[in-house]
Structures are given as C-alpha cells and as structure tokens.
Amino acid sequence: MPHTVDPDLTEVFVKIYMSLREYTLLSGNGPSKQQLARSCKCSVTSVYKAEKMLKRKGYITSTKDEIRGMRPTDLTRTLSREPLDPWAELDDDKPVYWRT
C-alpha cells in the first residue's frame, strides 16, 4: 500500500482524506460534505477547503455541482503529515470513522 507524506497538509485535511477513502472503500460511493464534516468533527467550510487543496495536489477528483462527487484518485494511497511510526501496526486503538 503506497503511503504519501505531505507536510503541506493540515491534520484536518489528512483526516478528511482518510475518512473519504474509508467511506469510498466501504460503500463504493462518495460521502456528502456534511457526512465528512461530522465524521471528522470539523466544519463544512473545512471540508470545502480540504477538497480544494486535495484536488489541486491530485489526491482526489471531484466534479462541480455533484453532491457525492469526491473520490480518491488512488484508493490504496494513505496520507500523513509526518513519516509513519514503524510500530503503529501493533496498536489496536485505530480510529474507525465509518461503521457498516
């Protein structure tokens, strides 16, 4: 699984991307902006800003005026601001944003 370290992104933008990725993997559809805001405990304005930044960097695609149009360009890619901890795989307390 490819992992991208991008220090230009904020923690909120990374959470929004990861939540978008998880939702798309689980349901096959894109979430609404309100669902993303609720899952990441941020404002809808932050979701719009994240969409703009992530689209400019090529991490997601979105079509204008489509309600559930955000999709990751690569579903296997994960993002973070800092390099991953090599021992993180042993931690069982991973946050789960979406439940089926």
Steps between C-alpha positions, in 0.01 A plus 500: 500500500657833398530765766557868429651743751388856424599763759297768315172342612342572837392222737136577421561464125671164558206383716254608231694313230525183710130516585413550132719204409344271763144596404570440131660163571209386718206627296627553147347849500634834610377661825329837517692795637279503810580134567872571468472796736316291760740206476807724544339735755571809292300761311364467148721797409805293595375222272471748210853628568634145521326410174664794326850418634476123447368547146781744417758247624339218300394282794127518420270572209174687528251632254334835542138502624497127574383420852708186559766564239822485703707187441862413577712459187670195653306299760815329625680828582512622859610848608672650801687816593792316659668165430316202645601337825643156417332354810154641418378170352516344846255755644138377513349840589462625142211743449215375285312774321229295332300205617307272270 
